[in-house]
């Protein structure tokens, strides 16, 4: 029998919603205009790679997951960069380069980095894993 993953923290996971408007509002009103195009592209890529998404905004970050698998990805927007955090990224092969413990992430500054680092392949892998519940 498969071992259940340990919780990522003692914090409670975000409350899920099927309404993408949460993410749209966050992108339009809560992040810096200069980073919005990159965040919108990341959001679109997540949609293309993982079906049946649910969403949340908590701690100023966007969360993506599914009802079956839990939370898979966290997106954090900063003034000039964005982090795509794979909440169970230690299980990915290869692992994203940054982070420790269960979480691994990419820090991106430009749109080109999405393709250069082959982010879609990591998103597809994440969509097949059990996440944070």
DAWO-V251003 format. One record per backbone hydrogen bond with DSSP energy under -0.5 kcal/mol. NH is the residue of the N-H (numbers start at 1). CO is the residue of the C=O. E is the energy in kcal/mol with one decimal. If there is no record, write none. Layout:
NH,CO,E
NH,CO,E
This chain:
16,14,-0.5
17,55,-1.6
20,18,-0.8
22,19,-1.4
23,20,-0.7
24,20,-2.2
25,21,-2.8
26,22,-1.8
27,23,-2.8
28,24,-2.4
29,25,-2.7
30,26,-1.9
35,32,-1.3
36,32,-0.8
36,33,-0.6
37,33,-0.5
39,35,-2.2
40,36,-2.9
41,37,-1.9
42,38,-2.4
43,39,-2.6
44,40,-2.2
45,41,-2.4
46,42,-2.5
47,43,-2.1
48,44,-2.0
49,45,-1.5
50,46,-2.1
54,65,-2.6
55,17,-3.4
56,63,-1.3
58,61,-2.0
61,58,-1.7
62,75,-2.3
63,56,-3.0
64,73,-2.7
65,54,-1.8
66,70,-1.9
70,66,-2.3
71,132,-3.0
72,64,-2.6
73,64,-2.3
74,85,-2.4
75,62,-2.8
76,74,-0.5
76,83,-2.2
78,81,-3.0
82,108,-2.5
83,76,-2.7
84,106,-2.2
85,74,-3.3
85,83,-0.7
86,84,-0.6
86,104,-3.4
87,72,-2.1
87,85,-0.8
89,86,-2.3
90,102,-2.5
91,88,-1.9
92,89,-1.4
98,105,-1.7
103,100,-0.7
104,86,-1.8
105,98,-2.5
106,84,-1.7
108,82,-3.3
108,106,-0.6
113,110,-1.1
114,111,-1.7
115,111,-0.5
115,112,-0.7
116,112,-2.3
117,113,-2.2
118,115,-1.3
119,114,-2.4
121,118,-0.9
122,118,-1.0
123,119,-2.4
124,120,-2.5
125,121,-1.9
126,122,-2.6
127,123,-2.0
128,125,-1.8
129,126,-1.7
131,69,-3.3
132,71,-2.8
133,131,-0.5
